[in-house]
Amino acid sequence: MASWAESNAVCFSNTWTSLITNRESGLSALATALTGYAPEWGLHLEQNRVPNILVHVDCKLTHLADWSILGDWIGKQVRPEWSTPYGPMPFITGLPDYISFASKKALTAAAANYGCAMLWAEGHTQTPPLERVDGTYSPPAGGWQGDLTFTAEDLAQRYEDLAPTGQVDLVVVGCPQASLEEIRITAAAVRGHMEMGMRIPDQRLWVFTSGENYDLAVADGSIAMLEEAGAVLLKDTCPEVTPYNREKYNHLLTNSLKAEHYLTSGLNRLPTSVMPIADCVAHAFDPERSAGPRPKLSVKAQPQHASSKTHRDGDATLKGAGLNSQSDFSIKGRAMVSDVPITYLGYVNRDTGVIEEPGHPLDGEAIQDTVLIYPKGSGSTVAPYVLMGLLYTGKGPKAIVNRDVCALTLPACSLLDVPYGHGFDLDPCQEVNNGDLVEFTRIDDEVTLTVLERVSP
């Protein structure tokens, strides 16, 4: 058992190794490190490690970016009405006999964008706990939440959606930090252009990697090749947390759907395109390869942002559970409600508390002084630090209600004593309208959410 707080590492660990961890927040993982104990819940319990989505891959995956697109595509299919209390956990069939380390990393990192904590890959991971009859796996109890097929047409469509349509200002490779395999692929692509007497102008290629992989790549000559060509090597950081000079960089190109997810979110709000590494390198060498004005950030093609809420009338009283660390409370306020998950690192502006995620049902709304109701956190496990920062500056909610217990939210609520509830007898994301006046109380071990006044439809 383990307790990790990096979303893509959580998914990689649970999928490709024997270690098991929940999607811990940075705060709860730190508590585990200090005490030596982890909460016995969620994926630490074997009965909860069961796939809930069936995915068949019906196409060839040639490039590392193909694997990244697959993981992101799976996350994009998840609907608010699906029951995935520990996140989407797909069982994937139809994969090739060999999957490289970098391909595994690309797949799980992109899937983790949407809260995926683990997945199964037929023939490559442990056998999922499903009955198998005549070579066919029976669905889990309650059936598959989704039965999906990823085709060559799906792959081509995503590349078309993600292709650069204007001037590319910067190319970034390595999110998560580039493996030795990714560095070597990038160096090989660079070499092909250098042999034609070309050099990367204006340091247009940035490669992000770890200190350890940097040293390995120094030893095999890859770093010297990249630096001679004019690339910039950055150690122990990532594209999505890098501050960019917006007078110079306003359209990025990458091979990673994790990078695209965060670079285009409220964390950076940078238009970002995606191509395989060889194409990324070609754009780095040739600034005119994608000519025209820089594209503007637009609503993403993300069907999982589509809300399934319907307006509710009449009285509503929901009973749920709270936190052992909190005592009785009673507050009133306007509900801010979504049946689509929220990630504070990316969807919520860290200074204003305004949700900035094109396509999200709450895009443009401020969480300040609301009773914030949403299913659970998704995406980055850095979320509680952002939430705490908003609470410190008075830009945070006055209470938080989750449908599913959320390790990315509750640690901040516990530390700063923000009223928190989960595990209700009815789904609060559906029973409460966005804008309703609600009362949220705790007496002893029970929390109650009561609608006092309905907002007009």
C-alpha positions in Angstrom: 0.0 0.0 0.0 1.1 3.6 -0.6 -0.1 7.2 -0.3 0.8 9.3 -3.4 -0.3 12.8 -4.2 0.6 13.3 -7.9 -2.4 12.4 -10.1 -0.5 10.8 -13.0 1.8 8.9 -10.6 -1.3 7.6 -8.8 -2.7 6.2 -12.0 0.7 4.8 -13.2 1.4 3.2 -9.8 -2.0 1.5 -9.4 -2.0 0.4 -13.0 1.5 -0.8 -13.9 3.0 -1.7 -10.4 2.0 -3.6 -7.3 1.6 -0.4 -5.3 -1.9 0.7 -4.4 -2.8 4.3 -3.5 -5.9 6.5 -3.4 -5.9 9.8 -5.2 -4.6 11.6 -2.1 -4.3 15.3 -1.9 -0.9 16.9 -1.2 -2.1 17.5 2.4 -3.3 14.0 3.1 -0.2 12.4 1.6 1.9 14.7 3.7 0.0 13.5 6.8 0.7 9.9 5.8 4.4 10.7 5.5 4.5 12.3 8.9 2.5 9.7 10.7 3.2 6.5 8.8 -0.5 5.8 8.5 -2.9 6.1 5.6 -6.8 6.1 5.8 -8.2 2.6 5.1 -10.7 3.5 2.5 -11.3 3.7 -1.3 -8.8 1.8 -3.4 -7.0 0.5 -0.3 -10.0 -1.9 0.0 -9.9 -4.6 -2.6 -13.6 -4.6 -3.2 -13.4 -1.1 -4.6 -10.7 -1.9 -7.2 -13.2 -2.9 -9.9 -13.3 -1.5 -13.4 -16.4 0.5 -14.3 -15.9 1.3 -18.0 -15.1 -1.1 -20.8 -13.0 0.2 -23.6 -12.0 -1.6 -26.8 -9.2 -0.1 -28.9 -9.8 -0.8 -32.6 -6.9 0.9 -34.1 -3.1 1.0 -34.2 -1.3 3.2 -31.7 2.0 4.3 -33.3 3.1 7.5 -31.6 3.4 8.3 -27.9 0.9 11.0 -28.6 -1.6 8.4 -29.7 -1.5 6.8 -26.2 -2.0 10.3 -24.7 -5.0 10.9 -26.9 -6.5 7.5 -25.9 -6.3 8.3 -22.2 -7.7 11.8 -22.7 -10.5 10.4 -25.0 -11.6 7.9 -22.4 -11.8 10.7 -19.8 -13.8 12.8 -22.2 -16.5 10.1 -22.5 -17.4 10.1 -18.8 -20.8 11.5 -18.1 -22.1 13.2 -15.0 -24.8 10.6 -14.5 -22.3 7.7 -14.4 -21.6 6.2 -11.0 -17.8 6.4 -10.5 -17.2 7.2 -6.8 -13.5 6.5 -7.1 -13.1 8.0 -10.6 -13.4 6.4 -14.0 -11.5 3.1 -14.0 -11.5 1.6 -17.5 -10.7 -2.0 -18.5 -9.0 -1.6 -21.9 -8.9 -4.4 -24.5 -7.3 -4.6 -28.0 -3.9 -3.1 -27.1 -0.7 -4.3 -28.8 1.5 -7.0 -27.3 4.2 -4.6 -26.4 3.7 -1.2 -24.6 6.8 0.9 -23.8 7.3 2.7 -20.5 6.7 6.1 -22.1 3.5 4.8 -23.8 2.3 3.5 -20.4 3.1 6.9 -18.9 1.4 8.8 -21.6 -1.8 6.7 -21.3 -2.2 6.9 -17.5 -1.2 10.6 -17.2 -3.8 11.7 -19.7 -6.5 9.5 -18.1 -5.6 11.0 -14.8 -6.8 14.4 -16.0 -10.3 13.3 -15.4 -9.8 11.6 -12.0 -8.8 8.1 -13.3 -6.9 6.5 -10.4 -6.3 3.2 -12.1 -7.0 1.2 -15.2 -6.6 -2.3 -16.5 -5.0 -3.2 -19.8 -5.7 -6.7 -21.0 -2.6 -8.8 -21.2 -0.4 -6.1 -19.5 -1.8 -5.6 -16.0 -3.2 -7.8 -13.3 -6.5 -9.5 -14.4 -9.5 -7.4 -13.3 -11.7 -9.0 -10.7 -14.4 -10.0 -13.2 -15.7 -13.4 -14.1 -14.6 -14.7 -17.4 -16.7 -17.2 -19.4 -15.6 -18.5 -22.8 -13.0 -15.8 -23.1 -15.5 -13.0 -22.4 -15.4 -10.9 -19.2 -18.7 -10.5 -17.5 -19.7 -6.9 -16.5 -19.2 -5.8 -12.9 -22.1 -5.7 -10.5 -24.4 -3.0 -11.7 -23.1 -3.3 -15.3 -20.6 -1.1 -17.2 -21.1 2.6 -16.8 -19.8 2.9 -20.3 -19.0 0.5 -23.2 -16.7 2.3 -25.6 -14.8 1.6 -28.7 -11.8 3.8 -29.8 -11.4 3.7 -33.5 -8.9 5.0 -36.1 -11.6 7.6 -36.9 -11.7 8.8 -33.3 -7.9 9.1 -33.3 -7.8 11.0 -36.5 -10.6 13.3 -35.4 -8.8 14.2 -32.2 -5.6 15.0 -34.1 -7.7 17.2 -36.4 -9.3 19.0 -33.4 -5.9 19.5 -31.8 -3.9 20.5 -34.9 -2.3 24.0 -34.9 -4.3 26.5 -36.9 -2.1 29.6 -36.5 1.3 30.8 -35.5 3.0 28.4 -33.0 5.1 30.4 -30.6 6.7 27.6 -28.6 7.0 23.8 -28.6 7.1 22.0 -25.2 7.9 18.3 -24.8 7.8 16.4 -21.5 4.5 16.4 -19.5 4.8 14.4 -17.3 8.6 15.0 -17.3 10.1 13.4 -20.4 11.4 9.8 -19.9 14.7 8.8 -21.4 12.7 7.3 -24.3 11.0 10.6 -25.0 14.3 12.5 -24.9 15.8 10.1 -27.3 12.9 10.3 -29.7 13.1 14.1 -29.6 16.8 14.1 -30.1 16.5 11.7 -33.1 13.9 14.0 -34.7 16.2 17.0 -34.1 19.1 15.2 -35.6 17.3 14.7 -38.9 16.8 18.5 -39.2 20.4 19.3 -38.1 21.8 17.0 -40.8 20.1 19.3 -43.3 22.0 22.2 -41.8 19.1 23.6 -39.8 19.0 25.0 -36.3 16.0 25.8 -34.0 15.5 29.6 -34.1 14.8 31.6 -30.9 15.0 28.6 -28.6 11.5 27.5 -29.8 11.8 24.0 -28.3 11.7 23.4 -24.5 12.2 19.9 -23.2 11.1 19.2 -19.6 12.6 16.3 -17.7 13.8 15.0 -14.3 17.4 15.5 -13.0 17.9 11.8 -13.2 16.8 11.4 -16.8 18.8 14.5 -17.7 22.0 12.8 -16.4 21.2 9.6 -18.3 20.6 11.6 -21.5 23.8 13.5 -21.0 25.6 10.1 -20.9 24.2 8.9 -24.2 24.7 12.2 -26.0 21.0 13.2 -26.4 21.3 16.4 -24.3 24.3 17.6 -26.3 22.4 17.0 -29.5 19.4 18.9 -28.3 21.4 21.8 -26.9 23.5 22.1 -30.0 20.4 22.4 -32.1 19.1 25.3 -30.0 16.6 23.5 -27.6 16.2 24.5 -24.0 16.4 21.7 -21.3 14.6 22.3 -18.0 15.0 20.0 -15.1 12.5 19.1 -12.3 9.6 21.2 -13.5 6.7 20.9 -15.9 5.1 23.0 -18.7 1.8 23.6 -16.9 3.4 25.3 -13.9 5.9 27.4 -15.9 5.3 31.2 -16.1 5.2 32.3 -19.7 6.0 35.7 -21.1 2.6 36.3 -22.7 4.0 39.1 -24.9 6.0 36.3 -26.6 4.3 33.0 -26.0 0.5 32.8 -26.7 0.2 29.5 -28.7 2.0 26.4 -27.6 2.4 23.0 -29.3 3.0 19.8 -27.4 2.8 16.0 -27.6 1.0 15.6 -24.3 -2.7 15.8 -23.6 -1.9 16.3 -19.9 0.0 19.5 -20.9 -2.9 20.5 -23.2 -5.4 19.9 -20.4 -3.7 22.3 -18.0 -2.2 24.8 -20.4 -5.7 25.5 -21.8 -7.4 25.6 -18.4 -7.7 28.5 -16.1 -4.2 27.7 -14.8 -2.6 29.2 -17.9 -5.4 29.9 -20.5 -3.0 29.4 -23.4 -4.2 28.0 -26.7 -2.4 24.7 -27.1 -2.2 22.3 -30.0 -1.1 18.6 -30.0 1.0 16.6 -32.5 3.4 13.6 -32.3 7.0 14.5 -31.2 8.4 14.4 -34.8 5.8 17.0 -35.9 6.4 19.1 -32.8 10.1 19.2 -33.6 9.4 20.1 -37.2 7.3 23.1 -36.0 10.2 24.1 -33.7 12.6 24.3 -36.6 10.2 26.1 -38.9 8.2 29.0 -37.4 6.3 29.3 -40.7 5.1 25.7 -40.7 1.8 26.9 -39.2 1.3 30.4 -40.4 -1.4 32.9 -39.6 -2.7 34.7 -36.5 -2.4 33.1 -33.1 -5.6 31.2 -32.3 -7.9 32.4 -29.5 -8.8 30.1 -26.6 -12.2 28.5 -27.5 -14.7 26.2 -25.9 -13.2 22.7 -25.8 -14.7 19.7 -27.4 -15.4 18.1 -24.0 -18.6 16.2 -23.9 -18.0 15.3 -20.2 -18.8 19.0 -19.4 -22.3 18.5 -20.6 -24.6 18.7 -17.6 -27.5 16.3 -17.0 -29.2 18.6 -14.4 -32.9 19.4 -14.6 -34.7 22.1 -12.6 -36.2 20.9 -9.3 -39.2 22.4 -7.5 -40.7 21.8 -4.1 -39.1 21.0 -0.7 -35.9 19.1 -0.3 -34.1 17.9 2.7 -31.0 15.7 2.3 -29.2 13.8 5.1 -25.5 13.0 4.9 -22.2 12.6 6.8 -19.6 15.1 7.9 -16.0 15.1 9.1 -14.9 13.8 12.4 -12.7 16.8 12.9 -15.7 19.2 12.8 -18.2 20.2 15.4 -21.8 21.4 15.0 -22.5 24.2 12.5 -25.4 26.0 10.9 -25.1 28.3 7.9 -27.3 29.7 5.2 -26.3 30.8 1.7 -26.9 30.6 -2.0 -26.0 27.2 -3.6 -23.6 27.1 -6.4 -24.2 23.7 -8.0 -22.8 21.5 -10.8 -23.1 17.8 -11.5 -19.7 18.1 -13.3 -16.5 17.7 -11.2 -14.3 20.7 -10.4 -10.5 20.8 -10.1 -9.3 23.9 -8.2 -5.9 23.7 -10.0 -7.0 24.6 -13.5 -10.7 25.3 -13.4 -10.7 28.0 -10.6 -8.8 31.3 -10.9 -6.4 31.3 -7.9 -6.8 35.0 -7.4 -10.5 35.7 -8.0 -12.2 32.4 -7.3 -14.0 32.5 -10.6 -14.3 29.3 -12.5 -12.5 29.7 -15.8 -13.1 26.5 -17.8 -14.7 27.0 -21.2 -17.6 24.6 -21.6 -18.0 23.9 -17.9 -21.6 24.6 -16.6 -20.2 27.1 -14.0 -17.7 28.8 -16.3 -17.5 32.5 -15.3 -19.1 32.2 -11.9 -17.4 33.0 -8.6 -17.4 30.5 -5.8 -17.0 33.2 -3.1 -19.4 33.0 -0.2 -21.4 30.2 -1.8 -22.5 26.7 -0.5 -20.5 25.0 -3.3 -22.0 21.7 -4.4 -20.3 19.4 -6.9 -19.7 15.6 -7.2 -16.0 15.5 -6.3 -12.6 16.9 -7.3 -11.0 15.9 -10.5 -7.5 16.5 -12.0 -4.6 17.7 -10.0 -4.0 16.7 -6.4 -2.6 20.2 -5.7 -6.2 21.3 -5.5 -6.5 21.7 -1.6 -3.6 24.2 -1.6 -5.4 26.4 -4.2 -8.7 26.1 -2.1 -6.9 27.1 1.0 -5.3 30.1 -0.7 -8.8 31.2 -1.8 -10.2 30.8 1.7 -7.3 32.8 3.2 -8.0 35.7 0.9 -11.8 35.6 1.3 -12.5 34.3 -2.2 -13.5 30.8 -1.2 -16.9 29.2 -0.5 -18.6 29.3 2.9 -19.3 25.5 2.8 -18.6 22.6 0.5 -20.9 19.7 -0.3 -19.7 16.7 -2.3 -21.7 13.8 -3.6 -18.7 11.4 -3.2 -16.2 11.8 -0.4 -13.3 13.8 -1.9 -9.8 13.4 -0.6 -8.8 16.5 -2.8 -11.3 18.7 -0.9 -11.9 17.6 2.6 -8.3 18.1 4.0 -8.5 21.9 3.3 -12.0 22.0 4.8 -10.8 20.1 7.9 -7.8 22.3 8.5 -9.6 25.6 7.9 -12.9 24.4 9.5 -15.0 25.0 6.4 -18.3 23.1 6.9 -18.2 20.0 4.8 -20.7 17.2 3.9 -20.8 14.1 1.7 -22.6 10.7 1.4 -26.1 12.1 1.2 -29.2 9.9 0.9 -30.1 11.8 -2.3 -27.7 13.3 -4.9 -27.2 17.0 -3.9 -25.9 17.8 -7.4 -29.3 16.9 -8.8 -31.7 17.8 -5.9 -30.4 21.4 -5.5 -30.6 24.0 -8.2 -27.8 26.4 -8.9 -28.9 29.6 -7.1 -31.2 28.0 -4.5 -31.1 29.4 -1.0 -30.1 26.6 1.3 -29.4 25.9 5.0 -26.5 23.5 5.8 -26.3 22.2 9.4 -24.5 19.6 11.5 -25.9 18.2 14.7 -23.8 15.5 16.3 -22.6 13.2 13.5 -25.3 14.0 10.9 -25.3 16.9 8.4 -28.5 18.2 6.8 -28.9 20.2 3.6 -32.3 21.9 3.3 -33.6 24.0 0.4 -35.2 27.1 1.8 -36.1 28.9 -1.4 -36.0 27.7 -5.0 -34.5 29.8 -7.7 -36.8 30.5 -10.7 -36.0 28.2 -13.7 
